Amino acid sequence: MAQLERGNRPLSPFMLGKYYRLQMTSVTSILTRITGNAMLVTVLLIVWWLLAAATGPDAFERADGFLRSWFGDLVMFLSLWGLWYHSLAGIRHLIWDTGRGLDLPTAYTMGYVAIGGSVVLTLLTVLVI
């Protein structure tokens, strides 16, 4: 077998900061996947709450108590943020589908807008409701 010239390359390219810098496009892609899957969990919690309401007062009291606890409030708040982020990321992808905004500076700007916009819209939603 031929001897490969390895040089002074890093052993693991995943080491953040020193060898690999996380890119905005990677962060937004990962966040889109995470928020999409997290919203499925939220839908299951809401379905549990609705089924408990249809089942009887004891089941509803248990489900309602969980969703109105501090943990349930946190889950619903983060789900609201995930919904806004996922929506804004979807709009960004629709813009990309038209062939616009594919250059790196615009893609980074749109990523920052999706993240910042989702935080602002979440806070506005919570304050209004």
matplotlib code that plots the C-alpha trace (Angstrom):
import matplotlib.pyplot as plt

x = [0.0, 1.3, 2.5, 0.1, 1.6, -0.5, 1.4, 0.4, -3.4, -5.7, -7.0, -10.6, -12.2, -15.1, -13.1, -14.9, -12.9, -9.5, -9.9, -13.5, -15.6, -19.4, -21.1, -24.4, -25.9, -25.1, -26.6, -29.8, -30.1, -29.7, -32.1, -34.7, -34.5, -34.6, -37.5, -39.5, -39.0, -39.6, -43.0, -44.0, -43.5, -45.6, -48.4, -48.4, -48.7, -51.7, -53.3, -52.8, -54.5, -57.4, -57.8, -57.7, -60.4, -62.6, -61.8, -62.8, -62.1, -59.3, -57.4, -57.9, -56.8, -53.5, -52.8, -53.9, -51.8, -48.7, -49.2, -49.9, -46.8, -43.6, -42.2, -45.3, -45.1, -41.4, -42.2, -45.0, -42.8, -40.0, -42.5, -43.8, -40.3, -39.8, -42.9, -41.9, -38.3, -39.5, -41.9, -39.2, -36.7, -39.4, -39.8, -36.0, -36.0, -38.9, -36.7, -33.8, -36.0, -36.5, -32.7, -32.3, -30.2, -27.8, -24.6, -22.9, -23.4, -27.1, -27.5, -25.8, -28.0, -31.2, -30.0, -29.6, -33.0, -34.6, -33.1, -33.6, -37.0, -38.2, -37.1, -38.8, -42.0, -42.1, -41.8, -44.5, -46.8, -46.4, -46.9, -50.0, -51.6]
y = [0.0, 3.4, 5.7, 8.7, 12.1, 13.3, 16.5, 18.6, 18.2, 18.1, 14.7, 15.7, 18.5, 18.8, 20.6, 23.9, 27.1, 25.7, 23.8, 24.4, 27.5, 26.8, 28.6, 30.5, 28.4, 25.2, 26.7, 27.7, 24.4, 22.5, 24.9, 24.3, 20.5, 20.8, 23.2, 21.0, 17.9, 19.8, 21.0, 17.4, 16.9, 19.9, 18.6, 15.4, 17.3, 19.3, 16.1, 14.5, 17.6, 17.3, 13.6, 14.1, 16.7, 14.2, 11.4, 12.9, 15.4, 13.4, 12.9, 16.5, 17.8, 15.8, 17.0, 20.6, 20.7, 19.6, 22.1, 24.9, 24.2, 26.1, 23.3, 23.3, 27.1, 26.8, 24.0, 26.1, 29.3, 27.5, 25.9, 29.3, 30.4, 27.2, 27.9, 31.5, 30.4, 27.5, 29.8, 32.4, 29.8, 28.4, 31.8, 32.0, 28.7, 29.9, 32.9, 30.6, 28.4, 31.4, 31.6, 34.8, 35.3, 32.4, 34.4, 33.9, 37.5, 37.5, 33.9, 35.0, 38.1, 36.1, 33.6, 36.4, 37.9, 34.5, 34.0, 37.7, 38.0, 34.8, 36.1, 39.4, 37.8, 35.4, 38.2, 40.2, 37.3, 36.6, 40.3, 40.7, 37.4]
z = [0.0, -0.9, 1.9, 2.1, 2.7, 5.6, 6.4, 9.4, 9.0, 11.9, 13.0, 13.5, 11.5, 13.9, 16.6, 16.8, 17.1, 16.4, 13.1, 12.0, 12.3, 12.4, 9.5, 9.7, 6.9, 8.9, 12.1, 10.4, 8.7, 12.0, 13.7, 11.0, 11.5, 15.3, 15.4, 12.9, 15.1, 18.3, 17.0, 16.5, 20.3, 21.0, 18.7, 20.7, 23.9, 22.6, 21.3, 24.7, 26.3, 23.9, 24.4, 28.1, 27.9, 26.0, 28.4, 31.7, 34.4, 36.1, 32.9, 31.9, 35.3, 34.9, 31.4, 32.1, 35.2, 33.3, 30.4, 32.8, 35.0, 34.6, 32.5, 30.3, 29.9, 28.9, 26.4, 24.8, 24.8, 23.0, 20.7, 19.8, 19.0, 17.0, 15.0, 14.1, 13.3, 11.2, 9.3, 8.6, 7.5, 5.2, 3.6, 3.2, 1.4, -0.8, -1.8, -2.5, -4.7, -7.0, -7.4, -5.3, -2.2, -2.8, -2.5, 0.9, 2.4, 1.6, 2.9, 6.2, 6.4, 5.8, 8.5, 11.0, 10.0, 10.5, 14.0, 15.2, 13.6, 15.3, 18.7, 18.1, 16.8, 19.7, 22.2, 20.4, 20.3, 24.1, 24.9, 22.8, 23.9]

ax = plt.figure().add_subplot(projection="3d")
ax.plot(x, y, z, "-o")
ax.set_aspect("equal")
plt.show()
